[in-house]
């Protein structure tokens, strides 16, 4: 199963990370630090959601989870943890 939010379609994005932009203590280095490739992953949670009166298991990002809670489509956390 791919790492994608089932509601909004948010997925893994590739980018670069740089360990240090400037040199130590403000001095410039002759060679800059290498930029390495990395992955930015969405914060996915596996949740039971009520849709059309039925409980359905979905993988949602944190933003969609917040939206679903606001719309009362997700039961309370105590019920979620037990069920």
Biopython code that builds the backbone (N, CA, C, O; Angstrom):
import numpy as np
from Bio.PDB.StructureBuilder import StructureBuilder

atoms = [
    (1, "UNK", "N", (0.844, -1.181, 0.000)),
    (1, "UNK", "CA", (0.000, 0.000, 0.000)),
    (1, "UNK", "C", (0.885, 1.237, 0.000)),
    (1, "UNK", "O", (1.842, 1.322, 0.769)),
    (2, "UNK", "N", (0.568, 2.187, -0.855)),
    (2, "UNK", "CA", (1.411, 3.366, -0.980)),
    (2, "UNK", "C", (1.196, 4.332, 0.179)),
    (2, "UNK", "O", (0.201, 4.250, 0.898)),
    (3, "UNK", "N", (2.127, 5.229, 0.343)),
    (3, "UNK", "CA", (2.136, 6.177, 1.453)),
    (3, "UNK", "C", (1.430, 7.458, 1.023)),
    (3, "UNK", "O", (2.069, 8.490, 0.818)),
    (4, "UNK", "N", (0.088, 7.384, 0.887)),
    (4, "UNK", "CA", (-0.705, 8.513, 0.400)),
    (4, "UNK", "C", (-1.940, 8.675, 1.273)),
    (4, "UNK", "O", (-2.549, 7.683, 1.675)),
    (5, "UNK", "N", (-2.318, 9.917, 1.572)),
    (5, "UNK", "CA", (-3.552, 10.204, 2.300)),
    (5, "UNK", "C", (-4.738, 9.864, 1.395)),
    (5, "UNK", "O", (-4.773, 10.264, 0.231)),
    (6, "UNK", "N", (-5.711, 9.119, 1.940)),
    (6, "UNK", "CA", (-6.846, 8.684, 1.138)),
    (6, "UNK", "C", (-7.865, 9.790, 0.888)),
    (6, "UNK", "O", (-8.727, 9.645, 0.021)),
    (7, "UNK", "N", (-7.781, 10.893, 1.633)),
    (7, "UNK", "CA", (-8.727, 11.996, 1.464)),
    (7, "UNK", "C", (-8.203, 13.061, 0.499)),
    (7, "UNK", "O", (-8.859, 13.380, -0.493)),
    (8, "UNK", "N", (-7.029, 13.607, 0.788)),
    (8, "UNK", "CA", (-6.524, 14.745, -0.001)),
    (8, "UNK", "C", (-5.470, 14.343, -1.027)),
    (8, "UNK", "O", (-5.162, 15.127, -1.926)),
    (9, "UNK", "N", (-4.906, 13.130, -0.913)),
    (9, "UNK", "CA", (-3.910, 12.682, -1.877)),
    (9, "UNK", "C", (-2.496, 13.150, -1.580)),
    (9, "UNK", "O", (-1.618, 13.055, -2.438)),
    (10, "UNK", "N", (-2.267, 13.656, -0.367)),
    (10, "UNK", "CA", (-0.924, 14.098, 0.010)),
    (10, "UNK", "C", (0.017, 12.896, 0.027)),
    (10, "UNK", "O", (-0.325, 11.849, 0.576)),
    (11, "UNK", "N", (1.202, 13.039, -0.572)),
    (11, "UNK", "CA", (2.115, 11.913, -0.715)),
    (11, "UNK", "C", (3.541, 12.330, -0.367)),
    (11, "UNK", "O", (3.793, 13.467, 0.033)),
    (12, "UNK", "N", (4.465, 11.389, -0.526)),
    (12, "UNK", "CA", (5.881, 11.647, -0.277)),
    (12, "UNK", "C", (6.413, 12.614, -1.327)),
    (12, "UNK", "O", (6.101, 12.499, -2.512)),
    (13, "UNK", "N", (7.229, 13.579, -0.869)),
    (13, "UNK", "CA", (7.842, 14.554, -1.767)),
    (13, "UNK", "C", (9.347, 14.488, -1.582)),
    (13, "UNK", "O", (9.834, 14.441, -0.453)),
    (14, "UNK", "N", (10.086, 14.485, -2.682)),
    (14, "UNK", "CA", (11.549, 14.464, -2.610)),
    (14, "UNK", "C", (12.080, 15.888, -2.529)),
    (14, "UNK", "O", (11.521, 16.805, -3.131)),
    (15, "UNK", "N", (13.160, 16.065, -1.784)),
    (15, "UNK", "CA", (13.765, 17.377, -1.644)),
    (15, "UNK", "C", (15.221, 17.232, -1.253)),
    (15, "UNK", "O", (15.806, 16.154, -1.360)),
    (16, "UNK", "N", (15.794, 18.329, -0.800)),
    (16, "UNK", "CA", (17.203, 18.318, -0.395)),
    (16, "UNK", "C", (17.344, 18.875, 1.002)),
    (16, "UNK", "O", (16.595, 19.762, 1.412)),
    (17, "UNK", "N", (18.310, 18.347, 1.726)),
    (17, "UNK", "CA", (18.640, 18.904, 3.030)),
    (17, "UNK", "C", (20.103, 19.301, 3.013)),
    (17, "UNK", "O", (20.936, 18.618, 2.416)),
    (18, "UNK", "N", (20.413, 20.414, 3.675)),
    (18, "UNK", "CA", (21.788, 20.892, 3.738)),
    (18, "UNK", "C", (22.185, 20.934, 5.202)),
    (18, "UNK", "O", (21.481, 21.523, 6.022)),
    (19, "UNK", "N", (23.284, 20.327, 5.529)),
    (19, "UNK", "CA", (23.666, 20.192, 6.926)),
    (19, "UNK", "C", (24.057, 21.532, 7.544)),
    (19, "UNK", "O", (23.656, 21.834, 8.668)),
    (20, "UNK", "N", (24.824, 22.327, 6.832)),
    (20, "UNK", "CA", (25.193, 23.646, 7.344)),
    (20, "UNK", "C", (25.423, 24.567, 6.158)),
    (20, "UNK", "O", (26.206, 24.251, 5.262)),
    (21, "UNK", "N", (24.751, 25.689, 6.151)),
    (21, "UNK", "CA", (24.870, 26.620, 5.034)),
    (21, "UNK", "C", (26.181, 27.386, 5.093)),
    (21, "UNK", "O", (26.894, 27.498, 4.096)),
    (22, "UNK", "N", (26.491, 27.912, 6.277)),
    (22, "UNK", "CA", (27.732, 28.668, 6.431)),
    (22, "UNK", "C", (28.768, 27.816, 7.134)),
    (22, "UNK", "O", (28.465, 26.729, 7.624)),
    (23, "UNK", "N", (29.986, 28.314, 7.180)),
    (23, "UNK", "CA", (31.060, 27.588, 7.841)),
    (23, "UNK", "C", (30.955, 27.701, 9.352)),
    (23, "UNK", "O", (30.034, 28.329, 9.875)),
    (24, "UNK", "N", (31.884, 27.101, 10.037)),
    (24, "UNK", "CA", (31.886, 27.104, 11.489)),
    (24, "UNK", "C", (32.203, 28.507, 11.998)),
    (24, "UNK", "O", (33.133, 29.146, 11.505)),
    (25, "UNK", "N", (31.453, 28.985, 12.964)),
    (25, "UNK", "CA", (31.650, 30.285, 13.623)),
    (25, "UNK", "C", (31.664, 31.441, 12.627)),
    (25, "UNK", "O", (32.411, 32.403, 12.803)),
    (26, "UNK", "N", (30.848, 31.350, 11.589)),
    (26, "UNK", "CA", (30.694, 32.465, 10.661)),
    (26, "UNK", "C", (31.746, 32.561, 9.583)),
    (26, "UNK", "O", (31.615, 33.376, 8.670)),
    (27, "UNK", "N", (32.795, 31.745, 9.662)),
    (27, "UNK", "CA", (33.832, 31.783, 8.629)),
    (27, "UNK", "C", (33.396, 30.939, 7.446)),
    (27, "UNK", "O", (32.705, 29.934, 7.611)),
    (28, "UNK", "N", (33.797, 31.347, 6.265)),
    (28, "UNK", "CA", (33.416, 30.614, 5.051)),
    (28, "UNK", "C", (34.372, 29.451, 4.817)),
    (28, "UNK", "O", (35.583, 29.572, 4.998)),
    (29, "UNK", "N", (33.810, 28.347, 4.421)),
    (29, "UNK", "CA", (34.638, 27.218, 4.034)),
    (29, "UNK", "C", (34.950, 27.329, 2.556)),
    (29, "UNK", "O", (34.223, 27.975, 1.802)),
    (30, "UNK", "N", (36.023, 26.701, 2.154)),
    (30, "UNK", "CA", (36.357, 26.717, 0.733)),
    (30, "UNK", "C", (35.329, 25.921, -0.052)),
    (30, "UNK", "O", (34.912, 26.326, -1.137)),
    (31, "UNK", "N", (34.922, 24.786, 0.502)),
    (31, "UNK", "CA", (33.890, 23.977, -0.143)),
    (31, "UNK", "C", (32.637, 24.014, 0.718)),
    (31, "UNK", "O", (32.709, 23.857, 1.937)),
    (32, "UNK", "N", (31.508, 24.217, 0.094)),
    (32, "UNK", "CA", (30.252, 24.221, 0.835)),
    (32, "UNK", "C", (29.847, 22.795, 1.178)),
    (32, "UNK", "O", (30.306, 21.837, 0.557)),
    (33, "UNK", "N", (28.993, 22.672, 2.161)),
    (33, "UNK", "CA", (28.502, 21.351, 2.565)),
    (33, "UNK", "C", (27.623, 20.775, 1.465)),
    (33, "UNK", "O", (26.878, 21.516, 0.823)),
    (34, "UNK", "N", (27.695, 19.476, 1.236)),
    (34, "UNK", "CA", (26.890, 18.878, 0.174)),
    (34, "UNK", "C", (25.410, 18.863, 0.529)),
    (34, "UNK", "O", (25.032, 18.702, 1.689)),
    (35, "UNK", "N", (24.592, 19.031, -0.486)),
    (35, "UNK", "CA", (23.152, 18.925, -0.315)),
    (35, "UNK", "C", (22.770, 17.479, -0.613)),
    (35, "UNK", "O", (23.038, 16.967, -1.700)),
    (36, "UNK", "N", (22.152, 16.839, 0.349)),
    (36, "UNK", "CA", (21.788, 15.439, 0.183)),
    (36, "UNK", "C", (20.291, 15.310, -0.071)),
    (36, "UNK", "O", (19.493, 16.100, 0.433)),
    (37, "UNK", "N", (19.927, 14.315, -0.850)),
    (37, "UNK", "CA", (18.524, 14.069, -1.130)),
    (37, "UNK", "C", (17.849, 13.464, 0.091)),
    (37, "UNK", "O", (18.454, 12.679, 0.821)),
    (38, "UNK", "N", (16.593, 13.833, 0.306)),
    (38, "UNK", "CA", (15.816, 13.261, 1.402)),
    (38, "UNK", "C", (14.356, 13.226, 1.005)),
    (38, "UNK", "O", (13.966, 13.810, -0.006)),
    (39, "UNK", "N", (13.549, 12.541, 1.798)),
    (39, "UNK", "CA", (12.122, 12.424, 1.538)),
    (39, "UNK", "C", (11.344, 13.133, 2.631)),
    (39, "UNK", "O", (11.665, 13.004, 3.813)),
    (40, "UNK", "N", (10.322, 13.883, 2.238)),
    (40, "UNK", "CA", (9.410, 14.522, 3.173)),
    (40, "UNK", "C", (8.131, 13.692, 3.167)),
    (40, "UNK", "O", (7.424, 13.642, 2.160)),
    (41, "UNK", "N", (7.832, 13.039, 4.293)),
    (41, "UNK", "CA", (6.678, 12.148, 4.374)),
    (41, "UNK", "C", (5.529, 12.838, 5.106)),
    (41, "UNK", "O", (5.757, 13.561, 6.075)),
    (42, "UNK", "N", (4.287, 12.618, 4.645)),
    (42, "UNK", "CA", (3.139, 13.162, 5.372)),
    (42, "UNK", "C", (2.913, 12.391, 6.667)),
    (42, "UNK", "O", (3.284, 11.222, 6.779)),
    (43, "UNK", "N", (2.306, 13.052, 7.636)),
    (43, "UNK", "CA", (2.015, 12.442, 8.933)),
    (43, "UNK", "C", (0.720, 11.646, 8.808)),
    (43, "UNK", "O", (-0.362, 12.171, 9.072)),
    (44, "UNK", "N", (0.827, 10.373, 8.404)),
    (44, "UNK", "CA", (-0.352, 9.535, 8.176)),
    (44, "UNK", "C", (-0.734, 8.764, 9.434)),
    (44, "UNK", "O", (0.120, 8.250, 10.156)),
    (45, "UNK", "N", (-2.049, 8.699, 9.676)),
    (45, "UNK", "CA", (-2.596, 7.960, 10.807)),
    (45, "UNK", "C", (-3.660, 6.999, 10.296)),
    (45, "UNK", "O", (-4.439, 7.342, 9.407)),
    (46, "UNK", "N", (-3.692, 5.801, 10.857)),
    (46, "UNK", "CA", (-4.726, 4.834, 10.491)),
    (46, "UNK", "C", (-5.903, 5.038, 11.437)),
    (46, "UNK", "O", (-5.756, 4.911, 12.652)),
    (47, "UNK", "N", (-7.084, 5.358, 10.873)),
    (47, "UNK", "CA", (-8.222, 5.768, 11.680)),
    (47, "UNK", "C", (-9.490, 5.090, 11.185)),
    (47, "UNK", "O", (-9.634, 4.811, 9.994)),
    (48, "UNK", "N", (-10.421, 4.822, 12.126)),
    (48, "UNK", "CA", (-11.744, 4.340, 11.764)),
    (48, "UNK", "C", (-12.648, 5.562, 11.576)),
    (48, "UNK", "O", (-12.801, 6.368, 12.494)),
    (49, "UNK", "N", (-13.239, 5.698, 10.404)),
    (49, "UNK", "CA", (-14.062, 6.855, 10.062)),
    (49, "UNK", "C", (-15.487, 6.388, 9.804)),
    (49, "UNK", "O", (-15.704, 5.319, 9.234)),
    (50, "UNK", "N", (-16.456, 7.192, 10.227)),
    (50, "UNK", "CA", (-17.859, 6.882, 9.961)),
    (50, "UNK", "C", (-18.258, 7.555, 8.661)),
    (50, "UNK", "O", (-18.248, 8.782, 8.568)),
    (51, "UNK", "N", (-18.616, 6.752, 7.646)),
    (51, "UNK", "CA", (-19.102, 7.307, 6.389)),
    (51, "UNK", "C", (-20.333, 6.519, 5.961)),
    (51, "UNK", "O", (-20.289, 5.293, 5.862)),
    (52, "UNK", "N", (-21.421, 7.218, 5.710)),
    (52, "UNK", "CA", (-22.713, 6.614, 5.348)),
    (52, "UNK", "C", (-23.192, 5.622, 6.410)),
    (52, "UNK", "O", (-23.788, 4.596, 6.082)),
    (53, "UNK", "N", (-22.930, 5.930, 7.674)),
    (53, "UNK", "CA", (-23.374, 5.074, 8.765)),
    (53, "UNK", "C", (-22.525, 3.837, 8.988)),
    (53, "UNK", "O", (-22.846, 3.036, 9.866)),
    (54, "UNK", "N", (-21.452, 3.650, 8.227)),
    (54, "UNK", "CA", (-20.579, 2.486, 8.357)),
    (54, "UNK", "C", (-19.198, 2.938, 8.817)),
    (54, "UNK", "O", (-18.742, 4.028, 8.473)),
    (55, "UNK", "N", (-18.535, 2.081, 9.602)),
    (55, "UNK", "CA", (-17.165, 2.366, 10.010)),
    (55, "UNK", "C", (-16.215, 1.853, 8.940)),
    (55, "UNK", "O", (-16.278, 0.691, 8.537)),
    (56, "UNK", "N", (-15.323, 2.748, 8.481)),
    (56, "UNK", "CA", (-14.359, 2.411, 7.441)),
    (56, "UNK", "C", (-12.970, 2.775, 7.934)),
    (56, "UNK", "O", (-12.783, 3.840, 8.522)),
    (57, "UNK", "N", (-11.988, 1.901, 7.702)),
    (57, "UNK", "CA", (-10.606, 2.180, 8.078)),
    (57, "UNK", "C", (-9.932, 2.976, 6.957)),
    (57, "UNK", "O", (-9.968, 2.572, 5.795)),
    (58, "UNK", "N", (-9.320, 4.107, 7.311)),
    (58, "UNK", "CA", (-8.656, 4.961, 6.326)),
    (58, "UNK", "C", (-7.305, 5.394, 6.850)),
    (58, "UNK", "O", (-7.069, 5.408, 8.058)),
    (59, "UNK", "N", (-6.405, 5.751, 5.920)),
    (59, "UNK", "CA", (-5.122, 6.363, 6.272)),
    (59, "UNK", "C", (-5.228, 7.838, 5.930)),
    (59, "UNK", "O", (-5.302, 8.209, 4.759)),
    (60, "UNK", "N", (-5.234, 8.685, 6.969)),
    (60, "UNK", "CA", (-5.417, 10.123, 6.782)),
    (60, "UNK", "C", (-4.198, 10.879, 7.286)),
    (60, "UNK", "O", (-3.539, 10.458, 8.236)),
    (61, "UNK", "N", (-3.904, 12.017, 6.628)),
    (61, "UNK", "CA", (-2.851, 12.896, 7.135)),
    (61, "UNK", "C", (-3.417, 13.663, 8.332)),
    (61, "UNK", "O", (-4.630, 13.683, 8.541)),
    (62, "UNK", "N", (-2.554, 14.282, 9.105)),
    (62, "UNK", "CA", (-2.962, 14.957, 10.331)),
    (62, "UNK", "C", (-3.939, 16.106, 10.043)),
    (62, "UNK", "O", (-4.843, 16.361, 10.839)),
    (63, "UNK", "N", (-3.764, 16.785, 8.930)),
    (63, "UNK", "CA", (-4.646, 17.903, 8.591)),
    (63, "UNK", "C", (-6.065, 17.417, 8.287)),
    (63, "UNK", "O", (-7.042, 18.025, 8.726)),
    (64, "UNK", "N", (-6.172, 16.319, 7.534)),
    (64, "UNK", "CA", (-7.486, 15.749, 7.228)),
    (64, "UNK", "C", (-8.121, 15.174, 8.488)),
    (64, "UNK", "O", (-9.337, 15.258, 8.664)),
    (65, "UNK", "N", (-7.308, 14.590, 9.364)),
    (65, "UNK", "CA", (-7.799, 14.043, 10.616)),
    (65, "UNK", "C", (-8.447, 15.144, 11.448)),
    (65, "UNK", "O", (-9.507, 14.946, 12.043)),
    (66, "UNK", "N", (-7.805, 16.297, 11.483)),
    (66, "UNK", "CA", (-8.335, 17.453, 12.204)),
    (66, "UNK", "C", (-9.662, 17.898, 11.602)),
    (66, "UNK", "O", (-10.597, 18.227, 12.331)),
    (67, "UNK", "N", (-9.746, 17.908, 10.273)),
    (67, "UNK", "CA", (-10.969, 18.290, 9.577)),
    (67, "UNK", "C", (-12.107, 17.306, 9.864)),
    (67, "UNK", "O", (-13.248, 17.710, 10.089)),
    (68, "UNK", "N", (-11.779, 16.004, 9.854)),
    (68, "UNK", "CA", (-12.785, 14.973, 10.113)),
    (68, "UNK", "C", (-13.320, 15.080, 11.532)),
    (68, "UNK", "O", (-14.517, 14.910, 11.761)),
    (69, "UNK", "N", (-12.423, 15.366, 12.502)),
    (69, "UNK", "CA", (-12.860, 15.525, 13.893)),
    (69, "UNK", "C", (-13.808, 16.708, 14.022)),
    (69, "UNK", "O", (-14.800, 16.642, 14.748)),
    (70, "UNK", "N", (-13.502, 17.781, 13.320)),
    (70, "UNK", "CA", (-14.334, 18.979, 13.375)),
    (70, "UNK", "C", (-15.730, 18.700, 12.804)),
    (70, "UNK", "O", (-16.725, 19.231, 13.298)),
    (71, "UNK", "N", (-15.794, 17.871, 11.769)),
    (71, "UNK", "CA", (-17.076, 17.538, 11.139)),
    (71, "UNK", "C", (-17.790, 16.390, 11.838)),
    (71, "UNK", "O", (-18.841, 15.940, 11.383)),
    (72, "UNK", "N", (-17.212, 15.906, 12.963)),
    (72, "UNK", "CA", (-17.804, 14.822, 13.764)),
    (72, "UNK", "C", (-17.938, 13.515, 12.982)),
    (72, "UNK", "O", (-18.892, 12.765, 13.190)),
    (73, "UNK", "N", (-16.996, 13.240, 12.091)),
    (73, "UNK", "CA", (-17.003, 11.985, 11.347)),
    (73, "UNK", "C", (-16.150, 10.916, 12.016)),
    (73, "UNK", "O", (-16.139, 9.760, 11.593)),
    (74, "UNK", "N", (-15.435, 11.316, 13.068)),
    (74, "UNK", "CA", (-14.600, 10.365, 13.794)),
    (74, "UNK", "C", (-15.095, 10.315, 15.233)),
    (74, "UNK", "O", (-15.262, 11.362, 15.858)),
    (75, "UNK", "N", (-15.335, 9.105, 15.780)),
    (75, "UNK", "CA", (-15.763, 9.010, 17.181)),
    (75, "UNK", "C", (-14.658, 9.479, 18.119)),
    (75, "UNK", "O", (-13.526, 9.697, 17.687)),
    (76, "UNK", "N", (-14.977, 9.633, 19.384)),
    (76, "UNK", "CA", (-14.009, 10.152, 20.348)),
    (76, "UNK", "C", (-12.802, 9.223, 20.453)),
    (76, "UNK", "O", (-12.882, 8.049, 20.091)),
    (77, "UNK", "N", (-11.679, 9.759, 20.952)),
    (77, "UNK", "CA", (-10.433, 9.002, 21.010)),
    (77, "UNK", "C", (-10.543, 7.782, 21.928)),
    (77, "UNK", "O", (-9.914, 6.759, 21.657)),
    (78, "UNK", "N", (-11.330, 7.867, 23.011)),
    (78, "UNK", "CA", (-11.456, 6.738, 23.929)),
    (78, "UNK", "C", (-12.087, 5.550, 23.219)),
    (78, "UNK", "O", (-11.654, 4.411, 23.397)),
    (79, "UNK", "N", (-13.109, 5.815, 22.417)),
    (79, "UNK", "CA", (-13.753, 4.750, 21.645)),
    (79, "UNK", "C", (-12.811, 4.239, 20.562)),
    (79, "UNK", "O", (-12.786, 3.046, 20.260)),
    (80, "UNK", "N", (-12.037, 5.152, 19.980)),
    (80, "UNK", "CA", (-11.098, 4.787, 18.911)),
    (80, "UNK", "C", (-10.027, 3.836, 19.428)),
    (80, "UNK", "O", (-9.698, 2.853, 18.764)),
    (81, "UNK", "N", (-9.483, 4.118, 20.600)),
    (81, "UNK", "CA", (-8.395, 3.317, 21.136)),
    (81, "UNK", "C", (-8.871, 1.896, 21.452)),
    (81, "UNK", "O", (-8.122, 0.938, 21.260)),
    (82, "UNK", "N", (-10.089, 1.757, 21.928)),
    (82, "UNK", "CA", (-10.604, 0.434, 22.285)),
    (82, "UNK", "C", (-11.081, -0.332, 21.062)),
    (82, "UNK", "O", (-10.914, -1.550, 20.994)),
    (83, "UNK", "N", (-11.674, 0.363, 20.093)),
    (83, "UNK", "CA", (-12.253, -0.317, 18.939)),
    (83, "UNK", "C", (-11.312, -0.356, 17.853)),
    (83, "UNK", "O", (-11.620, -0.892, 16.789)),
]
sb = StructureBuilder()
sb.init_structure("model")
sb.init_model(0)
sb.init_chain("A")
sb.init_seg("    ")
for serial, (resi, resn, name, xyz) in enumerate(atoms, 1):
    if name == "N":
        sb.init_residue(resn, " ", resi, " ")
    sb.init_atom(name, np.array(xyz, "f"), 0.0, 1.0, " ", f" {name:<3s}", serial, name[0])
structure = sb.get_structure()
